[in-house]
Amino acid sequence: MGPDELAGAARKLAAHHGAEACVIAGDDLLGQNFPLIHVVGCAAARAPCLIDLRWGDPAARKVTLVGKGVCFDSGASTSNPTPPCC
């Protein structure tokens, strides 16, 4: 499963539960001020994406869950100045 497939699954899940899904992918990540997601995913064959799911009353207090779903890992560049330990 790559980023496009994960985004599609998130959109389907959102539609099923009446939520809103917003996917920011590829170079659009730069325009939306997510440069680190963009740069780490640049070396991969498939463009990276950020998936934002929103559900519930917009006036209610917000809860944000942040996670990293790794769909692919080989070939991605690193933002660390030191070589990997593996």
N, C-alpha and C positions, 0 to 999 in steps of 0.2 A: 504494500500500500504506500503510495507516494503522497506528496502534499495535495495534488489535485483530487485524489480519491478520498483523502481525509476531509478535505473541504466539502466535497460532495456529500459525504456521510454526515457532516455537521449540519449542512443545509437541510438534509432530509430529516434529521432529528429535530431541528428547529421547527420545520414545517409541521411535523407530527404533533408537537407540543405547543404550537402557537407562539413560538419564540421568534426573535429576529436574529438572523445570521449575517454577519458582515465579514467578508474575506478580503484581505489586503495581500496581494501577491506580487512577486517580482520587483520591478523597478518602482511600482507604486508604493512599496515600503519606504523608499527614500522620501517621496513626496509627503508621506504621512508621518515622517520623523521616527522611523524605525530602522536606522542605519545599521545597527549591529546584527539584527536578524538578516538583513540584506547581505552584509559582507560575509557572514559565516556561510550563507547558502550559495554565494556566488560561484564557488568552485564545483558545485554539484551539477549534474546533468539536468535536473529539474528545479524550477524556480521555487524558492521558499515562500511560505505564506504565514500570515497571522490570522487566526480565526477568533472572532468576537461574537459570542452568543449573549443575547439579552432577553430577559423574560420577566414579566411581572409589571407592577405599577411603577411607571417612571418617576412618580413623586415619592416613592418609598425609599428608605435608606438603601444604599448600595452595598453589595458584597461582591468582591472580586476574587476569583480563583485563578492563580497564575500557574501554568504548568508548561513543561516542554515535552511536546510529542515528537519523538524522533522517528521520522518516516524513512529516512535514509541517513547514512553516516559516512559511507566511504567516499573519499574525494573531497569532502568539505574542508574548507580552510579553517584555521584557528585564529582567534583574536588574541591569544596569549603570546607574549614575546619569547617564551622558552619552549623548547621542543617537548612533545608529549612524553609522558613517562612510560608508555607501553612500547 
